[in-house]
Amino acid sequence: MKYTNAHSVFPASLLAEIQKYMQDGVVYIPKAKNDRKKWGEDSGSRKYVAERNEAIRKKFETDSIDALAGEFNLAAETIKKIVYGK
């Protein structure tokens, strides 16, 4: 994380308003919420998990929970959450 002097970023009036609430210290300003990406979007993990879960749901038509747990290396409870969830 890069630190920037507030004097070089904020107008004097805004800086004076901020100083009413905090005189000294470090304030973290997060990105706007609409700029945030969801978990796994950059790495492809989100897509992988969605495809894996769809494959599990499809195979559940013919295979048991225990068989799927062994095949996909997941706990039986995790398989249940995938197949019985929304």
C-alpha distance (Angstrom), angle and dihedral (degrees) to the residues before:
residue distance angle dihedral
M1 . . .
K2 3.79 . .
Y3 3.80 120.8 .
T4 3.79 118.5 -142.7
N5 3.79 128.3 -172.8
A6 3.80 108.6 -110.6
H7 3.83 90.9 -139.2
S8 3.79 89.3 66.5
V9 3.83 94.7 48.5
F10 3.80 110.9 34.0
P11 3.78 128.9 56.0
A12 3.82 113.3 -110.9
S13 3.82 93.1 -108.2
L14 3.82 92.9 53.9
L15 3.80 92.3 44.7
A16 3.82 89.9 52.0
E17 3.81 89.3 51.8
I18 3.82 92.1 50.1
Q19 3.81 90.6 48.7
K20 3.81 89.3 59.2
Y21 3.82 86.8 68.5
M22 3.80 101.1 34.0
Q23 3.79 126.3 20.6
D24 3.78 101.5 -177.9
G25 3.79 136.2 6.8
V26 3.76 141.0 59.2
V27 3.80 123.6 -55.3
Y28 3.80 120.8 -163.5
I29 3.80 114.7 -145.5
P30 3.83 110.1 -164.2
K31 3.77 125.4 -150.0
A32 3.77 117.2 -91.1
K33 3.80 110.8 -83.9
N34 3.78 93.7 -119.0
D35 3.83 89.3 58.6
R36 3.79 93.9 58.1
K37 3.76 118.5 101.1
K38 3.77 121.6 -142.0
W39 3.78 121.4 -106.4
G40 3.79 112.7 -73.1
E41 3.81 98.5 7.8
D42 3.81 94.9 118.4
S43 3.80 97.3 40.2
G44 3.81 97.0 42.2
S45 3.80 92.1 -120.5
R46 3.80 92.2 121.1
K47 3.81 91.4 55.8
Y48 3.82 92.2 44.5
V49 3.82 92.8 52.5
A50 3.82 92.2 46.7
E51 3.81 91.4 51.2
R52 3.82 91.8 45.1
N53 3.80 91.6 50.1
E54 3.80 91.1 49.2
A55 3.81 89.9 51.5
I56 3.81 89.8 50.2
R57 3.82 91.5 51.1
K58 3.80 91.4 49.6
K59 3.82 93.7 48.0
F60 3.82 90.3 46.9
E61 3.80 87.3 74.1
T62 3.82 89.0 71.0
D63 3.83 107.0 13.7
S64 3.80 132.4 67.0
I65 3.80 126.0 -115.9
D66 3.81 91.2 -109.3
A67 3.81 92.8 49.9
L68 3.80 91.0 50.5
A69 3.80 91.3 46.8
G70 3.79 90.1 55.2
E71 3.79 95.0 43.9
F72 3.81 95.7 48.7
N73 3.83 96.3 33.8
L74 3.80 92.9 -122.4
A75 3.79 132.3 128.3
A76 3.78 116.5 -96.4
E77 3.82 89.0 -118.2
T78 3.81 89.8 56.3
I79 3.82 90.8 51.4
K80 3.82 89.2 50.6
K81 3.81 90.9 52.6
I82 3.80 90.1 51.4
V83 3.80 98.0 46.8
Y84 3.80 98.4 37.1
G85 3.82 96.6 37.1
K86 3.74 125.9 89.9
